[in-house]
Amino acid sequence: TFWNPTLYSPPPDTTLSILQKLIIVYKLWHGYWSHFDKLTRYSLGSSIDKQFIETIRNIFIASSKTGDRKGIYLAKASDEFDMLKFFLQIAWEIGALDDKKYITISNYLIEIGKMLGGWIKQTNASRWVRHLNKDSFETGPRFRRSTDSGCRRDSRWRSSRYQRSSSRLRPRLYAK
């Protein structure tokens, strides 16, 4: 009987580094969460846990998407991540998390935030963050068929959010 260690070794880790760090800090959080008092554990604690899971979910989905869809999921992950940091700050302020635990989690979250911000800049997703329509994933002007003039722009998209430039509408990137 010949034993080959490569046959029994775990598969190589192909997870993104940002996901690995999120999983590490989630494991830390999970250990801290069990020490919350009952009222805080099932209210603020469960909200923090939900924000962690949604952030991990959106980053995981963004890792498999391309183009515009990646930007949309990165924007969602950024929003969830900001809410997560805010809820953790509240937990620290009310005394549910002590200083040492809050600092430990915060150091990881600062590093994850830098990684997420760099990823958003790299994919040029910041332009989608500004114009993200909450109800749909569409990012440009809609077209509709008209019986007399062929294809023309839908009038509901002619608003102050869009400006005319060389016979096409483009998003306005600054406030009036």
N, C-alpha and C positions, 0 to 999 in steps of 0.2 A: 504494500500500500504506500503509494507516494503522495505526500501532502504538498500541494502547491499553494503558497500564501496568496498569490494573486487571484486565485479562484474564490477565496473567502474574504477578500478585502471589500470594503464598502465602495459604492460607485463614486467617481470623482464629483466634487461639489461644483455645480455649474450655476449656483444661485448668484444673483447680483450682489455686490458688496453692500448696497444700501438695504437690500432685503435681509441680508445676514445681520446687519447692525440693528435693524428694526426687530428682528426675532430675538436678538440678545436682550434688548431693552424691554421687549414685551415679557420675556421670561422673568426679568427683574421685577417688572410691574406686577406680574402675577403673584410673585412671592410677597410683595408689599401689600397687595390688595386683600389678601386673606387676613391681614392684621388690622384692617379697618373695623371700626365699630359697626354694628348691624345696620343702623340707619344710613350711615355714609356709604357702606359697602354696596347697598342695593339702590342707591340713588346716584350720587356723584361717581362712585366707583364703577358702577356698571356703564355710565356714560363715557368715562375714560376708556374702559375696556372696549366699548363699541367703536370709539374713535381710533384706537389702535388697530382694531381689526379692519375697519374701513380704509385706513391709510395703507396697510399691508396689501389689502385686496386691490386697491386702485394702482399701486405701484406694480404689483404683479401683473395686472392686466396691461398696464402701459408698457411693460417690458416685452410683450408679445405683439403690440400694435405698431403700425408704421404711419408716418405722416401726420395728418390732422387728428386722427383718432388718438395717437399717442399724446398729443398736446392736450386734448380734452381730459384724458384720464390723469395726466400729470397735474392739470389745474385742479381737478377734484381732489387728488392726493394732497396737494398743497393746502387747500381749504380745510380738509380733515385734519391735517397735521397742525395747522394753526389753532383749530379748536381743541385739539389734544393738548397743546402747550398751555392754552388758556385754562382748561379744566384742571390740569395738574397744578397750575399756579393757585387756583382757588382751593384745591385740596391742601396745599401747603399753607395757605393763609388761614384756613379754618383749623389747622392743627392735625389734620388726618395724616399728613406726611411730615415726618420730622426733617430737620435741616439736612442731615447727612444723606437720607434717601432722596430728597428732592435734588440735591446737588449732583448725586450720582446719576440720576435719570436725566437731569438737565444737560450734563456734559455729553451724554450720548445724543440727546435730541439736538444739541447745537451742531454736532458733527453731521447728523442725518439731514438737518436743515440745509447745511452748506452743500451736501451732496445733491439733495433734491433741487435746490436753486440752480446749481451748475447744470444739472440735467435739463431743467426747463430752459435755461439760456441756450444750451447746446442744440436743442431741438426747435428753438425759436418758438416755443409755446407761449411766450409772454403775450404775443399779439392775440392769441385765442383766449387768454384769461380775461382781457379787457372786453371782448365782445361775445363772451359765452352766453348763449341763450339758454336759460335754465330748463325750458320746456322741450327743446329739441337740440339735435346735434348739428343742425344746419348752420353754416357760417357765412353764407353769401346771399345775394339777392335771389329771390325766387322768380321763376318764369312761369307764365301761364299762356295757354293757347287762346288766341282771339280769332274769331271767324273772319274778320276783315283785314287785319294787319299782320297776320302770322304770329310770331313769337314776340312778346313784349314784356317789360318788367311789371311785376305786380305793384299796384299803387300803394299797398300798405307798407312796402319797404322803402318808399320815398319819404324818409323822415330826416330829422336833423342829425341822426347817427351816420348818415351817408352823405358824401359830397360828390358832385359831378366832376369828373376828370376825364377828358378825352373820350367822350361818348360812353363811359361806363361808370357805374357807381362803385366807390371803394369806401371802406370804413373810415370814419373820422377818428384820427388818433389823438386828438386833443379836444379839450372842452372849449365851448364858445365863450 
